[in-house]
Amino acid sequence: MGDASNPDSVAMDSVTASSQEQEEALLLSIDQSHETPLQSPRNHANDVHILSFAFLLIFLAYGAAQNLESTVNNEEDLGTTSMGILYLSFTIFSLVASPVVQKLGSKNSLVLGTTGYWLFIAANLIPSWYTMVPASVYLGFSASIIWVGQGTYLTASARSHARQCSLHEGTVIGKFNGEFWGMFASTQVIGNLISLALLRNGKEGTDFTGKTLLFVVFLGSMTLGTILMCFLGKKDTTGGSSIKYTSFGDLMKLIVSPMIDKRMLLLIPLLAYSGLQQAFVWDEFTKDVVTPALGISGVGGSMAIYGACDAICSLVVGRFTFGLNSISLIVSGGAFLQILVLLWLLLRYSLTEVLGVVYPLLMAAIWGVGNGVFNTQLNATLGMLFRENTEAAFAQLKVWQSGATAVIFFLSPFVTFHAISVLMIVALCISVASFLFLSVKVEKAFAYAL
């Protein structure tokens, strides 16, 4: 160590520091050369902006259409059954999504994944069992690769940005997820306001007018989103995966390895609950709480409030995500809010109360906050904990999330609202307890690794 009072020593330290800086710059340039194409730190953030806006254009259409399926296609439960088939297909294809994304690359997977959403909206223009069922099956495949591609691409962007800017990786992952999920949640606001403006005659049992125009507008939005997705920069997202597949055995190892990881086993209950809580609000809440109070036309308005609170929450909590400790606190807060709504519905809620028509809107707002918490924190957790096999980790998220969603859609015609609410409370308590146990067990080792 040089003496600050010795000019020669100071000069020597300056030369050494300069040499070290040059060496670090050289190593950084070599490390960047593995990315395709060579990008500045700003471009990684710009890619996240493009990705977020493309998903906004695509999912403002799909999200609003999904909320309306059980009402606009209610003949023989076509809409609800189609959604169940969609999420069952989503679950099955998610099992093999990770090698598909690894083979295609995350950008190509994102672009290809948009085709299924486009076809599903087109099928709603001529809804029948012959159009909706095949479109739902194909959308299951498309959804599996677009969401694994999204998680992988966003995480790779965050890691590159953190490395190039010398930032804490967990902080950048949290911030990027906050931006993406905040923008994504805005789809519920914009899409549902569009459906509210264009649909008429929203009382149950009457014909809808404006439906064709609505889905044509949705198709146009999806087309713009697909075009925008093509402007994403390519990234080397497979560099962090330690498992490659060259044979069927390697392929099976790639698929199965996350499922036997103790960290993933502890995360699975919360992954599944995140799917349950989304399906609950899309199907049960809109059908059994919002519609009796506000009519079918009120579904768009309530879901717009849900989406607005979801978006704001995602943007805010993403900036407070630093590691598993912060994530645990945020998840616990979101779980507390959702269990309050579930208990309210089971014990106290009544349409006969003076503010009966206002309560569904308040519930939608609270539930939106909870959904924003689960989306941002689960994706950040997977990005932080599973560096060695990112694609497979995000595939597991969609396997359990979509499988749980399918369960709600298939159970809906046969199980009472109160029974599903009890199921939600039990699932929420188990999932949060499992996640907190994971946090306690791995926080020290995780902090040391960072």
N, C-alpha and C positions, 0 to 999 in steps of 0.2 A: 504494500500500500504506500503510495507516494506521500511525502510530507508537504503540506500546503505552504510551508514557509520556504521551501527549497525550489527556486525557479526551474532548475534542471529537472527536478522530479515532476513539477507541474507540467512542463513541456512534454516529458516522457508520457505522463498520463494522458495528455491531450492527443498525442500521436496514437497511443494505444486505443483510446476511445474512438478516434477517427477510424482506425483500422477495423475495430469491432463493428462500427456502424456500417462501413463499406461491406464487411462480410455479411452482416445481417441483411443489408439491401440486396446483395447478390443471392443469398439463400431465398429471400422473399421472391425475387424475380424468377428463380428456378421453380419455386413452389407454384407460382402463378402460371408458369408455362404449361402446367398440367391441366389447367382449366381451359375450356373451349367455349367461346374465344377468350383471349386475354382481356380482363375487365378491370376497371378501376373500382374502388370501393363504392363510389356513387352509383355505378351501374348495377351492383348487387341490390341496392335499395330500390333503384328504378325498376328492376325486374319484379320486385315484390309489389310495387305500385301497379304495374301492368297486370300481373297475376290477379291482384285483388279486384281491379276494375273489370277484367274479363269475367271473373266469377260473378261479379255483381250483375252484369248484363245477362248472363246465362241463368243464374238462379233466381233473379227477380221474377222470371217467367216460370221456371219450374216450381219454385216454392209456392207461389200463389196458386198455380194449377193443382199442386198437391193438396193444399188446404181445401180446395173446392171439389176434389174427386168424389167424396162421399155424398155430395149434394147435387152436383150437375150431372153426374152419371150414376144416379141412384137406382135405376131400373135393374132388378135382379142383383142388386149389390155389385154392379159392374165396377164402379170406382174403387170401393173398398177392397174387393177381391183382387183387382189389378194391382193395387198398392201392396197387398200381401205377397202376390207373386213376384212383384218387383224386388221387394226386400229379401225374399227367400232366394231369388236368383243372385242378388247382390251378395248375400252371405256365402253362397256356394262359390261364386267366382272370386271372392276375396281370398279364398284359400290358396289360389294360384296366382293372385295378382302380383305378388312381389317378384317372381321370376319374369313375368311378362313385362313389368315396368323396367326391371334391370336389363332386359334384352332390348326393349324399344328405346329406352332412355326416358327420363321424366318429361321432357318437353313433348316428344312425340306421343307419349301416353296421354298428356293433357289435351292435345289437339284431337286425337282419336276419340277420347272420352266424350267430347262434346257432341259427337254424332248421335249417341243414344238419347241424349236429352232432346235434341232437335226432332228425332223420329217420334218420341213419346208425345211431344206437343202436337206434332202433325197428326198423330193418331186420334187426338181429342177432337179434331175437326170432323171426323167420321167415326165416332165411338161405337164399337161393337166388340164382341168376343174375338172376332177375326183380326181386328186391328190392335186393340188394346193389350191383349195377352202377349202376342209376339213382340210388340214394342216394349212391354214391361220386362220380358225376359232379356232382350238385348240391352235395355237400359241397365239391368243388373250387372251385366258384364262391363259396360261403359263406365258406370259409376265406380266399380271396383278399381279400375285402372286410373281414372281421373283423380280419385281421392288419395290413392297411394302415391300417385305422381305428385299431387299437390303437397302432401306432407313431406315427401322426400325433397322436392324442389325448394320448398320454403326453408327447410332445415339446412340444406346445402348452401343456400344464399346467406342465411344467418351466420353459419360457420365461417364462410369466406369473408364476409363483412367484418366479423369479430377479429379474425386473424389479421386482416390487412390494416384494420384501424386500431389494433392492440386493445380491444375492448373485451369485457367479460362475456364469455360465450352465452351463459345462461341469460344474461340481461338482454342481449341482442335477440336471442330466440324468443324470449317473452315479448319484446317490443314488436318484432315482425309478426308474431302470431296475433298480438293485440290489434295491429293494423289490419291484417287479413280478415280476422273474424269480426272486427268492427264493421268493415266494409261488407262482409258477407251477410251479417245480420241486417244490414240496411236493405237487403233484398226483400225482407218481409215487409218493410215500410213501403217501398216503392211499388213492388208487385201487387200488394194488397190494395193500395190506393188506386192503382190502375184498374183492378178488378171491381173495386167499389164504384169507380166512375163509369165503367162501361157496362156492367151488368144491371139489368132492370128486372122488376117483378121478382123480388127475392123471397117471396113467401113460399113456404113448403107446399108442394103439390101443384104449383103453377109452372108454366113454361118460362124459360129464361130467354130474354132478348139481349142481343149484344154479345152472345157467347162466341159466335164466329169471328167477329171483329176482335174480340179479346185475344183469342188464340192466334190470329194473324199478327197482331202486335207483338205477342210473345215470340213468335217465330222470327220476326224481324230483329228483336233484341238478341235472341240467341245467335243469329247469323253474325251480328256485329261482334259479339263476344268471342265467337270462334275465330273470326279474322284477327281480332286483337291478340289472341293467344299465340298466333303465328309469329308475333314480334318478340316473344320471349327469347332471351339468350340461352344457348345450350350450356349445361353444366355437367361436370364430371361428378355425378351423384353416387357412383358405385365405388368411389375410392375408399369410403369408410367401411364397406362391407367386407368382412373377412371370409365369407362363404360364397363361392362361385359354383355354378353348376355346369358340369360337363357330361354328366350321366344321370340316369333316373334316380339313382341313390343320392347323388348330390342335390338334385332337385327336391327330393323328399326331405333331405336334411335342412335345406333352405326354408321349406314350408313349416316343418315341425319344430325346429330348434327354438323359436321364440316361445312356443307353447309349453316347453318344459323348463323355461327359465323361471326361477323363483320370483323374480321381480315382476314378470308378466303375469304369473299366476295370482299374485296379490293385486295386480291392476285390473284383471279381467272383470271382477264384479262391478267396478266403477265404469269400465268400458261398456258393459252391458246396460247398466243403468242409464248412461248417457243416451243410448238408443231408446230405452223405455220412456224416458221423460220427453223426448222429442215426439215420439209417436203419440204419447198421451195428449199433448197439446194439439197436435195436428188433427187427431181423430176424436178422442173422447171429450176433450175440453170444448172444442168448437161445436160438437154435435149436442152434447148434453148440458152444457153450461151457457155458452154464448148464444146459440140459436134459440133456445126457449126464452131468453131474456131480450135479445135484440133482433131476432129474425135472421134468416140466412144472409141478407144483405149486410148485417152487422159483423159477419165473420171477417170481412176485409178490414174494417176499422179496428177491431180488437187485435187482429194479428199485426196490423201496422204498429200499434202501441207496443205489442210484444217485441216486434223487430227493432223498434227505436230504442227500447230499454236494453235489449240484447246488444245492439251496436255500441251504445254508450258504455255499457259495462265492459265489453271486450276491449275497447280502446283504453279504458282506465286501468283495469286490472293487469293488462299486458305490460304496463310500465312499472308495476310493482312486483313483477316476477323475477326473482334472482336465483332461487334454488328450491329444493324440496321443502324447506321450512316455510318459505313464503307461499308456495303453492298449497301446502297443507292448510294454512290459515285461510287462504282465499276459498279453497274447495269447501272447507267446513262452513264458511259464511254462506256460500251458495246453497249448500245442502240444508242449512237451517231455514233459509227463506222458502225453499220448495216444500219442506215438511210442514211449515206453517200454513201454506196454501192447501195442502192435502188434508190437514186436520180441520181447517176451516170448512172445506167442502163436505167432509164427513160429519162434522158435529154442529156447525153453526149456520151454514149458508142456507138462505131461503129466498126465493123470488118474491115472496109476499112482503118482505121488508121494504121500508120506504126507499132505501137506496139499492134495491135489488138489481136495477138495470145498470148501476154504476159499478157494483162489485166485480162483475166479470172483467171489466176493463182494468180495474186495479189488480186483479189476479193475473191477468195477462202481462201486466207490467212487471210484477214480482217474478213471475215464471221466466220472463225474458232475461232478467238479471241472472237468475240461476243458470239458464242455458248458456249465457255469455261466459260465466265462470267455468263451466264444464268444458266448453269447446276450447277456450284458450289454454287452460291449465293442463288438460289431458294431452293436447298436441305438444305443448312445451315439455311436459314430462317425458313423453316418448322420445322427443328430439334430444333431450339431455341424457337419458339413461341408456339408449340403445344406439350408440355411435357405430358399433361394429356390424349392425344389420338393420339399417334404417328402413329399407323398403318393407322387410318382413314385419317390423314392429308396427308400421302404419297399416299394413294389411290386417294384422290382428285387431287393430282398432275397428276397422270396418267389418271384420267377420263378426265380432261380438255386438257391435253397435247395430248393424243392419239385421242380424239375427234376432235381437231383442225387439227391434222395430217391427219385424214381420210377425212376431208373437202377438203384439198388441193388435195389429190389423186383422189377424186371423181369429183372435179371441173376441174381438169387438161385437160381432153379431150374436154371440152366445153367452156372454158374461155381463153381469150388471156393472153399472158405473161404480157403485160402492165397492164391489169386489176388486175391480181393477185399482181403485184408489188404495185399498188395503195392501194389495200386491206392491204398489209403488212405494208405500211407506216401509214395508219390510225390506224391499230391495235397496232402498236408499240407506237404511241403517247398516245393513251388511256391507254395502260397497264402501261407505265412508270409513267404517271401522277397519276394513281391510287396507284401505289406502293409508290411513294414519299409521297402521302397523308397519307398512312398507316404508313410510317416511322415517319412522323411528329407527328401523333396522339399517337403512342404507345411507342416511344423511351424512354421517361422519366419513364413510368411505367415498361417497360421491363428492363431498367438499374437498377432500384430499386429492382426488383425481383431477379436479379442476384447478 
